[in-house]
Amino acid sequence: MQRWSVVVPAKRLALAKTRLGPTGGRAEHEALVLALLGDTLEAAAAAPSVGALWVVTDDPRAAAVAARLGARVVAGEPAGGLNAALRHGAAATGAAWVAALNSDLPALRPAELDDALTRAAAVPRSFVADAEGTGTTLLAVTTGDLAPSFGPGSAAAHAASGALALDGDWPGLRRDVDTAEHLAAARALGAGPRTRAAEHEACA
């Protein structure tokens, strides 16, 4: 069975999740960002369709979390933001089947990602929209360049580029976390243990 190389971008902690709002002090906020990453990677690693996880980051703490969970770390994130980082990571894998996955999916279930990637295997290029239907949480290619267009309106941008919107019952895969409301929604779905623990510490 062909398996996927999944690339996950992780910003420097000081710059990540600025829209999330107060989550304690700086240390607590950074711990929560790391927790989101850790729960996402653990779920992704357990999906049978995933052959290798790659994390693109120049943050040493994010790199350490990734390494502990068995991901390969691509250091030295190039200038240019998220999409440049994903292109860099996709090139580093050397694989034909590559998927870009958000780093902030604490309620992700391995079965959700496995089902989405199984469906993605049938088409050249596809994506999963976020819960609001405007953003993207997963972009997958079986041939050609990843060509990511993450950012505001990315679902429409990926569709316009020819990627197929995948339709499935994947609430955890669709629920990325940018705001306090998103975090509450992820908690209601069943956030992973790191995120729950980090939230508890932030509120203590």
N, C-alpha and C positions, 0 to 999 in steps of 0.2 A: 504494500500500500504506500502510495506517495504521501509524504508527510510535509508539513509546512514549517518554514522558518518564520517566526513571528518577531517583529521588531517593535520595541516599546520605547518611546522617548521619555526621558526624565530630566526636567529642568533643574537648574541649581535651586536648592531649597529656598534660598532667600528671595527668589523671583517667582516661585510657584504658588498657584492658588491664591492670588491676591484678592480675588472676588469672593473668597469664602467667608470673609468677615472675621470677627473676633472669635478665636478658638483658644483663649488663654493668652499667654505671652508668646514671644517669638519661638522659644524652645518648644512649646506645646504645639504651635502651628506647624513647625518643621517636622515634629514627630508624627503629626497627623498625615502630612504629605507622604512621609516615608511609609506609614501604615497603609495608605491607599495603594501605593506602589507594591508593597509586599503582598497584600491580599490579591491584587490583580495578577501578579506573577505566579503566585501559588496556584490559583485557579487555572491559569493558562497552561502551566506546566503539567497539570493533571489531565488535560484534554488529549485523548488518544491521537488526534490528528496533528498535534504539535510535535515536530521532531526536534526543534531547537528554539530557544528563546534568546533574543539579542536585545540588550538594553543600551541605548545611546545616551550617554551622560558624561558631563565633566564635573559632576558633583561626587566627591569621594564617599560620602555616606550613602548616597543612592547606589553607587557602584558596589559598595560593600553588601547592601541588602540584596542586590541582584545576584552577586556572586554566591552568597549563602544559599540562594534558592536555585542555583544551578544554571543561571543565565550567563551568556557570554557578554562581556562588557566591551562596547566600542567607545574608546576614550577619545578625547579631543573633539568634542562636538563642533562642527564648523560654524562660522558666522553665517547668519542668514535666517535663523529661527527654526521653527518646528519642521517645516517641510524640507528644508535643507538637511536637517538632522536625520529625517526619515530616509531621504535619498541616500545619504551617507551610510546609514545602517543597512539599507537594502543592498547596496553595492558590496558591503563587507560580507554579507552572508554567502555570496556567490551562488545562491540558489535560484531556481526558476520559479518555484512556488513561494511567494513572499506575501506576508500580511502585516500591515501596520495596525497596532492595537493601542488604544488609549491607556494611560498609566493610572487612571482614576476610576476604576470600575470595581469598587469594593464588594458589591453584591454579585459579581460574576460567578456563574456556575460552570464547571468544566463541560458539562453536557451541552450547555448553550453554545459555547464557543465551538465545540466539536460539531454540533449540528450546522452552525453557520458555515464553518470551513468545509464541511462535507458538501454543502450546497454550492459553495464558491468554487469547488473543484470542477464543476461542470461547465463553467464559463470562463472566458479569458480574464475578465475584470469585474469586480463587484464590490459592494459596500453595504454596511449596516448603518442606518440612520440612528441618531440618538432618540431619547424618549420624546423630545419636542418635535422631531422630524426635520430639523434644520441643520443640525450638526452631524458629524460622522464619528462612530466609535471603532469601526473596523473597515479597512480597505484591503482587498486581496487581489492578487494577480497570479495567473498560472502561466502567462506568457507576456513578454514585453516589459516595459518599465513600470515601476510602481506609480510614478507621476502623482504624488499626493497633492491635494489642494485643501488641507486642513485649515480651519479658521472660520470666521463668521460665514454662514451660508454654504458650508462645505458639502452638504448633501446635494444641493442643487448643482454645485460646481462639479462634483464627481459624476452625477447623472449626465450633465451636459458633455462631459468628456467621454461618455460611452460606457461608463460602469453601470452594471445592473444593480438596482436596489433589491437586496435580499429581504424577504418577508418571512418572519418566523416569530414564535412566542418566546422571546428572549429578554425578559425585563431586566435582568442583571447585566446583560451585555449592552443594553441600550442606556442604562442609567449611569452616565458619567457624573462627576461631582465638580461643579464650578461655584455653587452657591450654598448657603446654609440650607435652603429649601431642598436642593438636590441631595445634600447629605442626609437630611431627614427622610427623604424618599428612599435612599439606599438603605438606611437603617431599617425602615419598614419592610423592605424586601428581604432583609437578612444580611447585613454587612458582615465581612469576615472578622476573625478574632482580633487582628491587629488594629483595625479601624475602631472596633468597639472599645478596646483597651485604651487607645489613644484619646478617644472622645471622653472616656471616663476620667482620664488623667487631666484633660483640659478643663473639665467641669469641677474637678476636686478643689 
